């Protein structure tokens, strides 16, 4: 399954910049938060590693936002 949000897909592909909407950066963080909830990492370091693997093209700020919204 390939997820695609904010120009970044979970498989590392990208979407043309013109196809993005203003709300998508928040959607990317939400998608990442859902990924963390499903993966249930045991530490912040593991969570960051999982996000880097699943969303390699995502900016660090999006990963940090996802981790901030993630409740263990």
Phi, psi and omega per residue, in radians:
X1 nan 2.359 3.123
X2 -2.015 2.187 3.101
X3 -1.762 2.479 -3.103
X4 -2.405 2.047 3.125
X5 -2.524 2.459 3.026
X6 0.910 0.696 3.078
X7 1.355 0.060 -3.128
X8 -2.248 2.279 3.097
X9 -1.892 2.779 -3.141
X10 -1.175 -0.253 3.099
X11 -1.669 0.049 3.074
X12 1.658 -0.087 3.116
X13 -1.322 3.050 3.129
X14 -2.355 2.853 -3.132
X15 -1.928 2.506 3.109
X16 -0.961 2.444 -3.058
X17 -0.985 -0.589 -3.124
X18 -1.194 -0.228 -3.100
X19 -1.644 0.079 -3.123
X20 -1.490 2.611 3.048
X21 -1.955 2.785 -3.089
X22 -1.039 -0.466 -3.084
X23 -1.503 -0.078 -3.024
X24 -1.194 -0.576 3.089
X25 -1.016 -0.692 3.077
X26 -1.159 -0.624 3.117
X27 -1.153 -0.639 3.106
X28 -1.098 -0.798 3.111
X29 -1.076 -0.684 3.119
X30 -1.127 -0.759 3.116
X31 -1.091 -0.713 3.111
X32 -1.139 -0.695 3.110
X33 -1.083 -0.727 3.097
X34 -1.119 -0.643 3.103
X35 -1.094 -0.755 3.113
X36 -1.130 -0.693 3.129
X37 -1.087 -0.663 3.130
X38 -1.288 -0.665 -3.083
X39 -1.374 -0.512 3.131
X40 0.915 1.026 3.111
X41 -1.121 2.674 -3.075
X42 -1.584 -0.223 -3.132
X43 -2.564 2.890 3.077
X44 -1.115 -0.667 3.133
X45 -1.095 -0.729 3.113
X46 -1.174 -0.677 3.120
X47 -1.084 -0.784 3.133
X48 -1.118 -0.707 3.107
X49 -1.077 -0.785 3.122
X50 -1.067 -0.727 3.138
X51 -1.176 -0.684 3.107
X52 -1.107 -0.665 -3.139
X53 -1.247 -0.748 -3.072
X54 -1.369 -0.511 -3.080
X55 -2.310 1.175 -3.019
X56 -1.107 -0.438 -3.119
X57 -1.651 -0.010 -3.109
X58 -1.322 2.481 3.108
X59 -1.211 2.691 3.131
X60 -0.990 -0.664 -3.134
X61 -1.034 -0.650 3.120
X62 -1.196 -0.688 3.115
X63 -1.141 -0.730 3.122
X64 -1.134 -0.716 3.094
X65 -1.081 -0.702 3.123
X66 -1.136 -0.734 3.141
X67 -1.164 -0.602 3.117
X68 -1.169 -0.571 -3.132
X69 -1.517 -0.094 -3.075
X70 -1.494 2.228 3.075
X71 -1.927 2.329 -3.091
X72 -1.491 nan nan
